[in-house]
Amino acid sequence: NAGVTQTPKFQVLKTGQSMTLQCAQDMNHEYMSWYRQDPGMGLRLIHYSVGAGITDQGEVPNGYNVSRSTTEDFPLRLLSAAPSQTSVYFCASSFGTGGLRQYFGPGTRLTVL
Amino acid sequence: AQSVTQLDSQVPVFEEAPVELRCNYSSSVSVYLFWYVQYPNQGLQLLLKYLSGSTLVESINGFEAEFNKSQTSFHLRKPSVHISDTAEYFCAVSEATSGTYKYIFGTGTRLKVLA
C-alpha cells in the first residue's frame, strides 16, 4: 500500500492564482481531511469528508474548496491564492471517527508571493 | 468546545536523560487523546492513544502517557531519550461520544535531544 499520497511536494504561486492540491489514499478509508500547519499554531482543520459525496467545513475553511467524488481522492482547491495561505498542507485519512488513528501524507509546502 | 494546550514550544534535553512533554485539554464531554510525532520534513505518525481502560498507555519505542481526568492532562514521558527522538510532538483530542471526525491538535512541542 502506498498509504496517503500528496502532490505536489512544493509549489510557489502568485497572489490570485488558483491551484489544486491532490490527495489520494489506497486504504479504502471513508474519512479524509485537510490540515494546514503554521509555525506556533499546530495543525488546523480546513475541510473534511466522511465519505464520497459528503464534505464539511473545519476550523479554517475560508479560501478553500473540496469535493469527494471517489473514496480514494480528496483534492483541495485554492480559487484565488493569498499570501496568508502560505503554509504546509497535510492530507489525512482514517477508517472512522473518534478513536481511530489518522494516517498522514507527506505534506505540500505552498508559498504564495 | 474542545481545546488542547501544549505549554512548552521547545524542550532541549541531553541524550539518555528523562523527558516529559506536557499536554492539557479542555472538553465538556468524554474524549479520546492522542500523541503524534512529526520527524523533519515528514507527515505526522501516531505515537500512542488513550481511548478507555488503563490510564497509562505505552508506545513501542519507549514513550508512555498517562491520562489524568481530574487534571485534564495527558503528559508524554520517556525515561531515557535518544538522538533519534528529536522531532515535533503533537497532542490531539477528539470527542468520544458524538462520532465526530474532528480532531483538535495542540501547537506542538519541539523536542531537541542533545549529544
Interface residues (C-beta under 8 A of the other chain):
Chain A: V4 Y31 S33 Y35 G40 M41 G42 L43 R44 L45 Y48 V50 G58 F90 A92 S94 T97 G98 G99 R101 Q102 F104 G105 P106 G107
Chain B: Q6 S9 Y32 F34 Y36 N41 Q42 G43 L44 Q45 L46 K49 L51 F90 S94 E95 A96 G99 T100 Y101 K102 Y103 F105 G106 T107 G108
